[in-house]
Amino acid sequence: MLKNFLYLNESALTDYLSALEGGSRTSIEDRDQRSGVGTGSATPGSDVDGRYSRENEKTVRMADTPPAQFERLIKLVAEDPELSGWAAVQDPDTELSPLPVGALIQVECDIQVPSMIKALTPKSGMLTAVKALSEFGSTIGQNLPIDEGQLAMVEALGNLMGGDLVVIGETESDEWKVAGRLRDDHLRVSAEELDGSVHVVGKVSRRLGAGDHKPLLALPGLDILPRAKRREMEAKGPSGPADDSWLKGPALMIEILAIYR
């Protein structure tokens, strides 16, 4: 199957592959050598008949691109799943539960970037719009109900995140979810283009049991909240079932290597 990569962490891919192959490649060389024997004039223009040999060598050098590296990695880990910790999940209800931290998994799921995460990213333009609305209200003499302190805190969180995102994936299981951080420099599409059915490949970094919950801003790799604030939030818990700023268990938090369709 040809893959359309929406996200590919190329630095992690190189590290995984070099660990398995004992080094990293910069190119692949394909050499095709053919030889043959013919009959005819031994020397052009002479009347002397003879046999001659002919060799034709063709060399093709191809760059070792990230998609090619990914295909090679998957082939290697699938050949020895016990050594690599590889698991291609087919039945999330039964196969996700026993997976240990450190397992490298592939799972099909419907992913989305939670609305709270989208709003925090500078690219969304939401904060700029809210600021403009506040300034417009002041201009026309209307005091809009915008808390400047809260707005400043949200802006600070957005600046800490940069362009990074968090995605939550709902599997075919009625219970299990997966979630992880996406680094901005490895994204190949916009946040809006991520939503939908995809294949996710990544390494399990933490498990969340049934009934447990964790703020998305405190996920591994995106822990931008002060410890005291994080503990305060975790003690209060989600505001309700529709609060999408939390990851609710059972779930696996993963270091995402690739997302593709």
C-alpha positions in Angstrom: 0.0 0.0 0.0 1.3 3.4 -1.0 1.4 5.7 2.1 0.5 9.4 2.3 2.4 10.6 5.4 0.7 13.3 7.4 3.4 13.2 10.0 6.8 11.6 10.1 9.4 12.1 12.8 12.4 11.8 10.7 15.0 12.1 13.5 13.4 9.3 15.6 13.1 7.2 12.4 16.8 7.5 11.7 17.6 6.6 15.3 15.4 3.5 15.3 16.7 2.3 12.0 20.4 2.9 12.7 20.0 0.9 16.0 18.6 -2.1 14.1 21.1 -1.8 11.1 24.2 -0.8 13.0 24.5 2.5 11.2 22.7 4.8 8.8 22.7 4.9 5.0 22.9 8.0 2.9 22.2 6.3 -0.4 21.4 2.9 -2.0 23.3 1.7 -5.1 21.7 -0.7 -7.5 24.2 -2.2 -10.0 23.1 -4.1 -13.1 25.9 -5.8 -15.0 25.3 -7.7 -18.3 27.7 -9.6 -20.5 27.4 -11.4 -23.9 29.2 -13.0 -26.8 28.6 -12.1 -30.4 30.0 -12.8 -33.9 31.2 -10.5 -36.6 34.2 -8.6 -37.7 36.9 -8.6 -35.0 38.0 -5.1 -36.2 35.6 -2.6 -37.8 36.3 -2.4 -41.5 38.4 -5.6 -41.7 37.5 -8.8 -43.5 38.6 -10.9 -40.5 35.7 -12.7 -38.8 35.9 -13.4 -35.1 34.0 -13.6 -31.9 33.9 -10.7 -29.4 32.6 -10.1 -25.9 30.6 -7.2 -24.6 29.9 -5.9 -21.1 27.4 -3.3 -20.2 27.2 -2.0 -16.6 24.5 0.3 -15.3 24.6 1.8 -11.8 21.7 3.6 -10.2 22.1 5.5 -7.0 19.0 6.4 -5.0 18.7 8.7 -2.0 17.6 6.9 1.2 14.5 8.9 1.7 12.4 8.9 5.0 9.5 7.0 3.4 11.9 4.3 2.2 13.5 4.2 5.6 10.1 3.8 7.2 9.3 0.8 5.0 12.6 -0.8 5.8 12.0 -0.2 9.6 8.6 -1.8 9.5 10.0 -4.8 7.6 12.8 -5.3 10.2 10.6 -5.0 13.3 8.0 -7.3 11.8 10.6 -10.0 11.2 11.5 -10.2 14.9 8.6 -8.7 16.9 9.9 -10.2 20.2 13.2 -8.4 20.0 11.8 -5.1 18.6 8.6 -5.1 20.8 6.5 -4.6 17.6 2.8 -5.1 17.6 0.5 -4.5 14.6 -2.8 -4.1 16.5 -5.8 -5.7 14.8 -8.2 -6.1 17.8 -7.8 -3.1 20.2 -10.2 -4.6 22.8 -7.8 -7.5 23.5 -4.4 -6.4 22.1 -3.9 -2.9 23.6 -4.5 -3.9 27.3 -1.3 -6.1 27.7 1.1 -3.9 25.7 4.0 -2.7 27.9 5.7 0.7 28.0 8.3 0.7 25.3 6.3 -1.4 22.8 6.3 -0.1 19.2 2.8 -0.3 17.9 0.8 0.3 14.7 -3.0 0.9 15.2 -5.7 2.2 12.9 -7.9 4.9 14.5 -9.9 8.1 14.0 -7.8 11.0 15.2 -8.6 14.6 16.0 -6.8 17.6 17.4 -8.9 18.7 20.4 -10.5 22.1 20.1 -8.6 23.4 23.1 -5.3 22.5 21.6 -6.2 24.1 18.2 -7.2 27.3 20.0 -3.8 27.5 21.8 -1.7 27.2 18.7 -0.5 30.6 17.3 -1.4 29.4 13.8 -5.1 29.2 14.7 -5.3 33.0 14.9 -7.9 32.7 17.8 -5.9 34.7 20.3 -5.3 37.4 17.7 -9.0 37.6 17.0 -9.9 37.8 20.7 -7.4 40.6 21.2 -8.7 42.5 18.2 -12.3 42.1 19.5 -11.2 43.4 22.9 -9.6 46.5 21.3 -12.6 47.1 19.1 -14.8 47.0 22.1 -12.7 49.7 23.8 -12.8 51.8 20.7 -16.6 51.9 20.5 -16.9 52.3 24.3 -18.2 48.8 25.0 -16.6 46.7 27.8 -16.5 43.2 26.5 -16.4 40.4 29.1 -12.8 39.4 28.3 -10.5 38.6 31.2 -7.2 40.1 30.3 -5.4 37.9 32.9 -6.8 34.7 31.5 -6.0 35.9 28.0 -2.4 36.5 28.9 -2.1 33.0 30.5 -3.6 31.4 27.4 -1.2 33.3 25.2 1.7 32.2 27.4 0.7 28.6 27.1 0.4 28.9 23.3 3.9 30.4 23.1 5.3 27.5 25.1 3.6 25.0 22.8 4.8 26.8 19.6 3.3 24.9 16.7 3.2 21.5 18.4 -0.1 19.7 18.6 -1.7 16.9 20.6 -3.9 14.3 18.9 -6.3 11.8 20.4 -7.1 8.6 18.4 -10.3 6.6 18.9 -9.8 3.0 18.0 -12.4 0.4 17.0 -12.7 -0.4 20.7 -15.5 1.2 22.6 -13.0 2.1 25.4 -9.4 2.3 24.4 -7.8 5.5 23.0 -4.3 6.6 22.0 -2.8 10.0 22.3 0.5 11.8 21.7 2.3 14.9 20.8 3.1 16.0 17.3 6.2 18.2 16.8 5.6 21.1 14.5 8.8 20.5 12.5 7.7 17.0 11.5 4.1 17.9 10.5 3.4 17.6 6.7 -0.1 18.9 6.8 -2.2 21.4 8.7 -4.1 20.5 11.9 -7.4 20.4 10.0 -6.1 17.8 7.5 -5.1 15.5 10.4 -8.7 14.7 11.4 -10.0 11.4 10.2 -9.2 7.7 9.8 -5.4 7.1 9.8 -2.7 4.6 10.8 -0.6 5.6 13.8 2.8 4.2 14.5 4.6 5.0 17.8 6.3 3.8 21.0 4.2 3.4 24.2 5.4 5.9 26.8 2.7 5.6 29.5 -0.5 3.7 30.2 -3.7 5.3 31.6 -6.0 2.9 33.5 -9.8 2.9 33.3 -11.2 5.8 35.4 -7.9 7.7 35.3 -7.5 11.0 33.5 -4.7 13.4 32.5 -4.7 17.0 31.2 -3.6 17.1 27.6 -1.1 19.9 28.5 0.6 17.5 30.8 1.2 14.7 28.3 4.8 13.4 28.0 6.8 15.8 25.7 4.3 18.6 26.2 4.5 19.0 29.9 4.3 22.8 29.9 2.2 23.3 33.1 4.0 24.1 36.4 3.9 21.0 38.7 1.7 22.8 41.3 -0.8 23.8 38.6 -0.8 20.3 37.1 -1.5 18.7 40.5 -4.3 21.2 41.1 -5.9 20.4 37.8 -5.6 16.6 38.2 -7.2 16.8 41.7 -10.2 18.7 40.2 -10.5 16.4 37.2 -12.5 17.1 34.0 -15.4 19.6 34.2 -17.7 17.1 32.5 -18.0 14.3 29.9 -17.7 16.8 27.0 -14.4 18.3 28.3 -11.9 17.5 25.5 -8.9 19.1 27.3 -8.4 15.7 29.1 -7.3 12.3 28.1 -9.5 9.7 29.8 -8.5 6.1 30.4 -8.1 3.4 29.4 -5.6 4.9 27.0 -2.1 4.6 25.8 0.2 7.7 25.5 2.6 7.2 22.7 5.7 8.9 21.2 4.3 9.2 17.7 6.7 8.2 14.9 4.3 8.4 11.9 0.7 9.1 10.9 -0.3 8.1 7.4 -3.3 7.2 5.2 
